Amino acid sequence: MAFKIVWTRTANETYKRLSAEAKTALAVRKKSKNKKSSRAEGLFNQVSKCVRQLSINPRHRGLQSHEFESMANPYQKDQKVFEAYVQQHTPGAYRVFWCYGPGKGELTIIAITPHP
């Protein structure tokens, strides 16, 4: 079952910022004729892949989704919030925090943040 992605304002702003940084880096890279992608491009590709995978299968093994107890569900306080890995073995590795809902067949991206 594919899930429809719903964004909180914070998560949407972070996603748009990462996208803009990647587009800027790509333009600079093309102008300098550099073939190696930048860190900003790689990070955005990883985040967007994680979100796509969450929409297809939130339990995908590569996401390593697990319950995250330090954050409250924005819709129902008794429901769980999950953390999915965007990166691993990287200082400040990014994570996507998400929950099911608000409606049936929907998945909400709560936040996209670097791991402390």
N, C-alpha and C positions, 0 to 999 in steps of 0.2 A: 504494500500500500504506500503510495507516495503522499507525503505530507505537504500541505500548503505552508509556506514560511511566513510568519508574522514577525515584525520587528518592533522592539521597543525604540523609543526615540534615541536613546543613548547608543544602542547597538547600530542603528541605522546611520547615525552620524559618524561613528567609528568606521563602519564599512565604507561609507562615502569618502572619508578622509584617506583611508588606505588606498582606495581606488584612484583618487586624485594624485596621491603621491606616486603611485605606480605609473600612471599616465605621464606625469611630468618626467619621471626617471627614464621612461621609454623614449620620450621625445629627445631628451638630452643624449641618450645612448645612440639613437639613430643619427643625430646631428654629428656626433663625434665618430660615427661609424664603428663603434665598439660592438662586438658580437656577444659579449658576456652580459647576461641580465643582471640588474642591480638587486640589492637586498630588498628594496621597496617592491619591485616587481615580483620577486620570489615570495615575499610575505603575502602579498595580495592574492597571488595564485594559490597559495596554501590555504588561506582563509576561505576563498571562494570555493575551493574543492571540498573543504570541510563542510561548508553550508550545503553544497549540493548533495554530499553524501548523507548528511543529516536528513535532508528532505526525502531521500530514497530509502534509507535504512538507518535509523538512529542507533541501532544496536550493532552496526558494522564493527568488526573486531579492530580495525585500524584506528578507529576514533577513540577507542578505550573509554567510552562514555561510562561514567559512574556518578552516583549520587554525590551532591555537594551540599553539605549541611549548613554552611555559613551564610547562605543567601536565601531569602524568602521568596516563595513563588508569588509573582505579581497578581495572580488571579485568585488562587485559593491557598490560604496559608497552610493548610494541612497536606497539600500536594508537594511532590518532590521537585527539586531543581537538579539538573545534571550538568556535568562538566565534560566537554569533549576536547581531545588534544588536537591542536593544529600542528604543533611542532613538538619534538622530543629531543632531549639531550642537547639543548641549546640554551644558553643563558637568556633569561627573560622570554622563554618559550611562550607562544600565544595559546590561549584557551578560548573556547566558545562556551558560554553558559546558556542553557536552554531549558525549556519545560514544555510539556504537552499543553495544548489549549491555545486560546480560550474556547474554541469550538472543536467539534469532532473533526478529526482529520487535519488539525492544525498543530503546528509546532512553533513556539515563540523563541526567537533569539533574544536573550535578555542582555547579554554583554559580550564584547570581544575585547579581551585584555591580555597583556603580558603577565606571565606568572611571576609573582613576587620573589 
